[in-house]
Amino acid sequence: MNIKLVLTVFFLIAPACLSHAYDDNRLYRLLESGRLSEAAAIIEQNGDSRDAKLWKSRIKFYGGDYSSAGNVASENSGYFLKLAMITKNFSAAESSHFVFKARGYDVILSTYALTALEMSYTEIGADLGAYPENKILVEVYPNKEEFSFASTIPLDIIEKTGTVGICKFNRIMLLSPNALPLGYRWLDTLSHEYTHYLVNYISVSQCPLWLHEGIARYHDTRWRLAEPLFLTPDAKNRLADSNKAGTYVTFKKMSPSLIYLKDQDEIALAFAEVSAAVDFMKKNYGPDALRLLLSGLSSLPYNKSFKSSVGVSEASFENKFRKYLGGLGLERAVGTVSDLPVFYSKPEDEYIGADAAGKIRLGDKFRQLGNMAAAAAQYSGALELEPANPLILLKLSRSLLASGDEKKAEQYLLSAIEKNPNYVTPYQALGELYYKQARYPEAIKAFCESIAINPFYENAHLYLANSYIYMGNLESAKTEQDILGLFGSRK
């Protein structure tokens, strides 16, 4: 989240009773880490036994062949066959290392998704030292109900945790950003989940949850930023509040899953902590410590791998990290909106504090009457109370634009983005301003950022197509025009 809270929840499709012919835990670890051929070789040793047939059906499932998996009678057949029905009309697009599947409006995501995933493959692969050979399946589900069924995460848990993506069953599953009123950082989420895939691949699914989530959260912006943005203003606020209140979430409390934490706020705090912990490890225990730790987990017990690669025990590391957090001296940015995904439309007043609300209402009245100077004065007063609030910054910038002061309006929009990098509307407004000013490279950058959060704002694609034409980039313009055609075909 930034972004969103994205969890890797390891609900496994498990047999009704453990087989006696195989080491089930080992086989599941092989499947979750993408080693399907290695698992298949083990199963072949047992011929056509009942256990072998069941495991072969699971390998089909992990390989994305849901119909074949469901044709073998087992306690999971119904799940496999229903999943085959849900995904039967998915369209596929491929890149060098990924297969992207979606249906309906969500097919417009493929070009952006595959580009971000290939960049993740390169950048995060270089960081962690691994490049999986097999193509990785990515599926986008159009609504919470289908996402819940495919991922096996109950609907109430999805909403409690803010889960919008998951790496599980040897694939990446994503909830369409169209299912949320403002979208979410869906491209970062794809990168986040790919990082989970990579951690499973390297460690053979032996990485503990706090470290798993910390690595994924730390790296989920690496595909687009040389220095990852893992501590947004919202995350810093949560750490500052935690330092003041003494509400640190221990690594032990995060296990076996973040879903067991109290609420979204505690989960968001845990994400801020573990991503900061990974940064602390890289900076204080050497750039290779993390890579050595992950690779060691494939053959060593966790505690031994941690001590040999980091140089201290996990308990000692956590104690030092807690002292480090306490000494950061983080200050709250007043008015920032949460990075948590919003599943339902919220009234504007939920984003604005009570003290500023009166000034906002008065400013809105002046704006409706066409008195932009008076409106700007009221919004400025509200901004003094909540200097990082993106809604107030937006209102102020729009009143200034209506008055013809584009320079100041731009400054406030840039401030809204800096303090709320995962809130979509300022990017859209800034892109439109740049387009109006014929600043096409800057317009392209702003609209690409907005699409990385809400790709279903049709005007963003229209402005992008025209901006690319003005810049002479006809190939990219054609891509955006094709997307606009898909929008038009569904009206």
N, C-alpha and C positions, 0 to 999 in steps of 0.2 A: 501498500500500500502503500511505501508511499501509500499509499495505494490502497488500498484494498488490503484485507488480510487474506493471505493465501496459505492454506494449510496442506501439508501432506499427511493425511490421515490413513493409516495403514489398516483399513478394514479389508481383510482378504477373503476371497471366495474360497472357503475351506471345506474339506470333505466332512461328511457327517461323523465319521470316525477315522482316526489316523490309520493309514495303511501299515501293514507289517513288512511290506517288501521294500519300502523306500524310506529314506530320511526326508520326511515331508518338509521340515523347516529348511533344510538345505535346498531342496527343489524349489520352494517358493522364493528363496533368496536369489537363486539363479534366474528365475522367471522375472522377478521384480528388477533385477539388474540388467535385463536384456540378453541374457545368455541362454536363449531358447535352444540353440543347437546342442549346447553342453547338457542341458536338462534332457533333451530328446535322446542323446546318446546313453544316458544313464537308464532311461525308461526302456530303451530297446533291449537292454540286457535281460529284461523279464518277459520278453516275447509278447504274447497276446492274452496275458492274464487279465482278469477284471481290473486290477489296480492299474495295469499298463494302459488299458483303454481309457480309464478315467483321466489319467495324467495326460494322455495324448489329446483328449478333448480340451483340457486346460491349456495345453500348449497352443492348440488352435485358437482358443480364446485370446491368449496373450499375444498371438500373432495377428489378431484383428479379424479372424474368420469366425464370426459368431454363429452363423448357420451350421457350419460343420461341427462346431463345439456343441451346439444344442442337439445335434442328431444322435449323440451318445447318451443313453439314458443315465441320468445322475440327478442328485438333488439340486444341481445348478442348471439343468436343462431349460427350465422355464425362464430363468434370468437371461441365459444366452440367446434364446429364441426371441424373446421380447426385445432385447437389445438389437438383434438383427432386423426386426421390424422397424424400430425407431430410426435406424441408420441406413435403411435400404435406399432411400432417395438422396443420400448425401452425394455431393459432387466432390471429386478429388482434384487437387492440384499438387504438383510435386516440385521440389527443388533437389539439390544434390544430396541432402541429408534428411529431408523431412517429407512426409505425406500429409497434406492438410485436407480435412474433410469437413464439409458443412452443407447446409441446405438453405433455400429461401434467400432472404436478404443477406444472410451471413456469408454468402459466397464472395461478397465484395471485400471481405477481410483478407482473402488469400494472398494477394500481392504484398500487402503490408506485413502480414504475418510471416510469410516465408522469408522476406528480406530481414526482418528483425531476428528470426530464428537462425538464419545463416550467419548473421553478424554475431549472435550469441555463441554459436558453434565455434567461431574463430576466436573471439575475444576471451570468453570464459574458458574455452578449451586451453588457450595459452596460459591463463592464470592457474588452472588446476592440473594441467598436463595430461589431458585425455581427449580423444576424438573418437567417439563410437563409430563403427563402420556401418552398421545396419541403419537403414532409414527409420526414422522415428515417427510414429503415428500421432497426429494431432486431430482432435475432434472438438467441434464447437456445437454446443447444444443451445437451442433457441430460447428455452425457458427453464425456470428453476425445477419444475417437475421432472423433465427429462434429464437434466443435469443430476438431480438427486438420484434418479433411478440408475443411471449409468455409473455414477461414482459410488453408489451405495451409501451416501451420506444423507441422513434424514433431513427433511426440509427445515425443521426447527433448528437443527444444528447449523445448517447453511446460513440461516438468518442470524443466529446467535453469534457465530464466529466471523461472519462476513466472507465466507468462502466463495470465491468466484473461479477458482482453478485448482486443479489437483494433478499430480503426477502419480499414477497408480496403474497397475495391470499392464506395465510396459508401454504406456502411452501418456500423452498429455490431454486432459479434458478441460474444456473452458466453457464457462457460461457466457453466452453472447452479451456484449456490452449493450445491445439493444434491449435487454431485459431490465436494465436499470435506467431511471429517468435521466441521469446525467452521464451515463457511461461510467467507466473507471479506467485506470491505466492498464488496459488489456494487453498491450504489447510488452510492457514490463512484466505483466503477469505470465505471459508465455515464456519470457526469458527466465523468470523466477522458477517456473515449473521445469524448464529445461535444465536449470542448475540442479534441481532435485534429481532429475534423471541422471545427470552426470555424477552426482555424489553417490547414488545407488550403483552406478556402473563401476566407479573406482573402488568403492568399499565393499562391493558385493552385498549391498543392503545391510551393512553392519554399523552404520553411523547413528549415534544417539540423536534424539529429536532436537534438543536445543542447538546442537551443532549443525544439524541438517538445515533447520530453519534459519540459523544465523548466516550460514554460507549462502543460502538462496537469497535471503533479503539483502545481504551485503552486495551481491553480484547482479541483482536484477535490473540495474540501470547501466551495467558495464557495456552492453551492446551499443549504447548511444553516447556514453560519457567516459572519458579516459579516467577521471576520478569519480567513482560511484557516489550517487546521492542516496545514501542509506539512512541518513538522519535528516529528514525534512524538518521544517519549523514545527510541525505538529508533533513529530517524534521527539524533538528536543523539549517541547513543552511537557510531554509526558514524563521524560526523564527528570526534568527540573521539578515537577510536582512530586515525583517519587522520591527524589533526594530530600525534599523538604518534609514529606510526610512519613518517610521510612517504609515505603510500600514495595520494596524490591521483591521481584519474583525470582525465587531461586531456580537454578537449573533442575534440581530434583523435583520441584513442584510442577515444572513443565512436562514431566514425564508421567504417563506414557503418551499423552497428547495434549496440545493446547486447548482442545475443546472442553477439557475438564476445568479450565480456569473459570473464574466467576462470571465474566461478561466480556463484551467486545473491548472495553477499555483496558481490562487487565491483559487481554490477549495482545492488544496493540502495544502496551507497555513491554510485554515479553518480547515482541518483535524488535522493538527499539533496543532493548538490552542485548539480545543475542547478536544482532548485526554489529552493535558497538563492540561486543566481545570478540568477534572475528577481526574487526579492525585493530583492536587492542593486541590480539595475538600476532597479527602480521607485523605490527609496528614494534613490538617489544620482544618477540621471540624469534624473529627472523622471517624473511619473505618465503622461505621454503618450509616453515613449520607446518602450515596447514596442508600443503601438498603431501608432505611426508606422513602426517597423521592419517589422512584419508587412505593413502596407498597401504599404510601399515595395517589398517583395519581389515583388509582382505585376508590377512593371515595371522594376525595377532589379536589377543584379547584387548578390549578397549582401553582398560587402565594401563596396560603395558605399552600399547601404541602411543597413548597420550604422553606418558612419561618419557619415552624414548625420543619422540619427535619434538615435543615442546620443551622438555627439560625439567618440568615440575609436574606434580600430580594435578588432576582436575580440581581437587579441593583447594590446593594452594593457588592455582590459577584464578579460580573464582574469587577467592579472598582478595587477591591483588587487584582484580578487575573491579570489585565493589569499591575499593578505596579509590581507584582511578575515577570511577563514575562520580563519587562524592566530591572529588576535587576539580571537576570540570567547570564548576561555577556557571552553569547554564541559567540564562534568564528567559522568562516567559515572553513570547510574542503575543500581545493581547489582540484577540480578534481572529486569529487564524481558524479556518474551518478544518474539521477532522479529515484525515486521509481515508477513513473507513468508507467502504462502499455504501451507497444509499439505495436500498431496494424499493423505497416508496417515495413519492413526491412529498416534500416537506414545505410547509408555509415559510415565507421569507422571514417572519419574526423569530423562527427557531434558530436562525443564524446570527441574530443581532441581539445584544444584551439589552436589558430593560432600560438602562440609563441612556443609551443611544437611540432607542426606538422612537422616542418622542420627536427628536430632531429629524429622524428619517421620515416620519409621517408628515411633518411640516414641510420638509424639503420636497417630498413627493407632491404635495398640494401646490407648492409654488411652481414646480416643474409642469404640472398639468395646466396651470394658468399661463404658462409661457414665460414666467419670470425666472430665467435661468440663473441670474446673478444671485437672487435671494435663495434659490434652491441650492446653489453651490455653497453658499454661506452656511446653510443648515447642515449639509453633508460634511463640510469641513469641520463643523463643531462635533458631529458624530465621530469623525475620523480621529479627532484628538482623544476621544475616549477609547476607541478600538483601532489603533493605527495599522493593524495587520488584517483587518476584516475585508475580504475581497468584494463582498456585496456593496459595502460603503464606498470602496475605491471605484467600483464599476459605476455606481450612481453618480459619483462626483465627476468621473471622466466623461460620462455621457452628457452631463449638464454643461461641461466645458466644451465638448464637441459641438453641442447645439449653439454655444456662444461663439464658436469659431476659434477657440484656443486649442488647437490640435497639439501643440508642443506640451502643454501641461497635461492634457488628457493622456498623451502617450506615456508621460512619466508615471502617472497614477496606474495605468494599466500594467506597466512593467513592474511597478511595486507590488501590485496584486499577484502577479505571476511569481515574483521572487519569494514572496511570503506564503504563497499557496500554490506550489508547483503542480499539484494534481487536481486543481479545480479548473474546469474546462472553459467557462465563459470568457474570462479575460483573453485567452488565446484567440478565440473567435473574434472578439471586438478589436483586438490589436491587428489581426490579419486583415480585417475589413478596412481599418484605418490605413494600413500600409498599402493596400491595393488602391484605395482612393488616391493616395499620394504617389502612385506609380513606383513604389519601392518594392518591386516584385520579388527580389531575393529574400527580403525580410518577410514579405507576405507569405511566401512559400514556407519558410521556416515556421511561422506562427500557425499556419493552417495544418501543417504536418504534425505539430504538437497537439493541436486540437483533435485531429483524427486519431492520434495515439490514445486519446481518452474517450472521445465520442465520434466514431466513424460514420454515424448515421445522420449527421447534420449535413443535409444535401448541399447547402450553399458553400460549405468548405470545399467540396469537390469542384463546384462550378468556378469559384475564385481560383482554385489551384489550376484547373485546366487552362483558364485564360492567362494566368500568370506564367505558366510554362510556355504558352504560345508566344507571349511577349518576350520571353527569354530565349526563344528559339529551340526549346527542348520539346520537340514534337512527339517523341516517344512517350514521355511522361504525360504530356497533354492527352495523348490517345488513351492511356490507361485511365485517366480521370474521366474522360468522355465515355468510355465503356462502362465505368461505374455509374455515371449519371444515367446511361441507358438502362441499366438494371433497375435503378430507382424508378424510372419512367414506366418500365414494363410491368411494374407491380402496383401502379396507381389505378 
